[in-house]
Amino acid sequence: MRSSKDVEVKWATHPKGDKRPEWTSDDQRTTLVMLISGRFRVESTEGIATFVTPGDYAMWGAGVDHTWEALEQSVVMTVRWPSRDV
Protein backbone atom coordinates (compact mmCIF):
# COMPACT_ATOMS: atom_id res chain seq x y z
CA MET A 1 0.00 0.00 0.00
CA ARG A 2 1.22 3.48 -0.82
CA SER A 3 -0.28 6.45 0.95
CA SER A 4 0.16 10.04 1.96
CA LYS A 5 -2.12 12.43 3.78
CA ASP A 6 -3.74 13.21 0.42
CA VAL A 7 -4.13 9.84 -1.30
CA GLU A 8 -3.89 6.08 -0.69
CA VAL A 9 -3.35 3.56 -3.49
CA LYS A 10 -3.72 -0.16 -2.79
CA TRP A 11 -3.12 -3.07 -5.21
CA ALA A 12 -4.55 -6.31 -3.83
CA THR A 13 -4.81 -9.94 -4.96
CA HIS A 14 -7.78 -11.78 -3.46
CA PRO A 15 -8.28 -15.56 -3.70
CA LYS A 16 -11.72 -16.84 -4.71
CA GLY A 17 -14.12 -16.58 -1.77
CA ASP A 18 -12.08 -13.92 0.04
CA LYS A 19 -14.40 -11.33 1.57
CA ARG A 20 -14.51 -8.49 4.00
CA PRO A 21 -16.10 -10.07 7.10
CA GLU A 22 -17.94 -6.93 8.17
CA TRP A 23 -19.15 -3.67 6.69
CA THR A 24 -17.05 -0.50 6.94
CA SER A 25 -18.41 2.08 9.33
CA ASP A 26 -18.65 5.81 8.61
CA ASP A 27 -15.58 6.09 6.36
CA GLN A 28 -15.06 9.76 5.50
CA ARG A 29 -12.98 9.26 2.35
CA THR A 30 -13.90 9.09 -1.31
CA THR A 31 -13.11 5.61 -2.68
CA LEU A 32 -12.61 4.20 -6.17
CA VAL A 33 -12.25 0.41 -6.65
CA MET A 34 -11.23 -0.90 -10.11
CA LEU A 35 -11.02 -4.50 -11.33
CA ILE A 36 -7.70 -5.47 -12.90
CA SER A 37 -8.54 -9.18 -13.34
CA GLY A 38 -11.01 -11.79 -12.08
CA ARG A 39 -14.59 -11.28 -10.86
CA PHE A 40 -15.30 -9.13 -7.82
CA ARG A 41 -18.41 -7.79 -6.08
CA VAL A 42 -18.74 -4.64 -3.99
CA GLU A 43 -21.90 -4.10 -1.96
CA SER A 44 -22.51 -0.65 -0.53
CA THR A 45 -25.33 1.25 1.09
CA GLU A 46 -25.93 2.63 -2.44
CA GLY A 47 -26.23 -0.77 -4.19
CA ILE A 48 -24.30 -3.75 -5.55
CA ALA A 49 -21.67 -3.69 -8.32
CA THR A 50 -20.32 -6.90 -9.86
CA PHE A 51 -17.08 -6.40 -11.78
CA VAL A 52 -16.51 -8.86 -14.63
CA THR A 53 -14.44 -6.92 -17.19
CA PRO A 54 -11.02 -5.42 -16.44
CA GLY A 55 -11.57 -1.70 -15.91
CA ASP A 56 -15.00 -2.10 -14.28
CA TYR A 57 -15.13 0.19 -11.27
CA ALA A 58 -17.26 1.74 -8.56
CA MET A 59 -16.76 5.03 -6.76
CA TRP A 60 -18.47 6.45 -3.70
CA GLY A 61 -18.11 9.34 -1.30
CA ALA A 62 -17.89 9.89 2.42
CA GLY A 63 -20.31 8.06 4.69
CA VAL A 64 -21.06 5.20 2.25
CA ASP A 65 -20.41 1.89 4.00
CA HIS A 66 -19.38 -1.17 2.01
CA THR A 67 -18.21 -4.76 1.96
CA TRP A 68 -16.74 -6.90 -0.84
CA GLU A 69 -16.21 -10.48 -2.06
CA ALA A 70 -13.89 -12.07 -4.64
CA LEU A 71 -16.11 -14.25 -6.86
CA GLU A 72 -12.95 -15.77 -8.37
CA GLN A 73 -9.27 -14.97 -7.89
CA SER A 74 -9.15 -11.22 -8.45
CA VAL A 75 -6.78 -8.30 -8.57
CA VAL A 76 -8.24 -4.91 -7.66
CA MET A 77 -6.83 -1.45 -7.29
CA THR A 78 -8.30 0.84 -4.65
CA VAL A 79 -7.69 4.59 -4.53
CA ARG A 80 -8.89 6.67 -1.58
CA TRP A 81 -8.63 10.35 -0.80
CA PRO A 82 -10.14 12.65 1.82
CA SER A 83 -13.59 13.95 0.96
CA ARG A 84 -13.67 17.71 1.14
CA ASP A 85 -16.60 20.11 1.09
CA VAL A 86 -16.44 22.31 -1.99
C-alpha positions, 0 to 999 in steps of 0.5 A, spaced: 500 500 500 502 506 498 499 512 501 500 520 503 495 524 507 492 526 500 491 519 497 492 512 498 493 507 493 492 499 494 493 493 489 490 487 492 490 480 490 484 476 493 483 468 492 476 466 490 471 466 496 475 472 500 471 477 503 470 483 507 467 479 514 464 486 516 461 492 513 465 498 513 463 504 518 462 511 517 468 512 512 469 519 510 474 518 504 472 518 497 473 511 494 474 508 487 475 500 486 477 498 479 477 491 477 484 489 474 482 481 473 477 476 475 470 477 478 469 481 484 463 484 487 462 490 492 456 491 496 454 498 498 449 502 502 448 505 495 447 498 491 451 492 488 456 492 483 459 486 480 465 487 476 466 482 470 471 486 465 477 489 467 476 496 468 470 495 471 469 500 477 465 503 482 466 510 486 463 512 492 463 518 497 464 519 504 459 516 509 457 510 504 459 503 508 461 497 504 463 490 503 466 486 498 467 479 495 472 475 490 467 471 486 474 468 483 481 470 484 481 477 483 486 483 482 483 490 484 486 497 485 483 501 490 484 509 490 482 513 496 482 520 498 479 525 503 472 527 501 472 535 502 466 540 502 467 544 496 
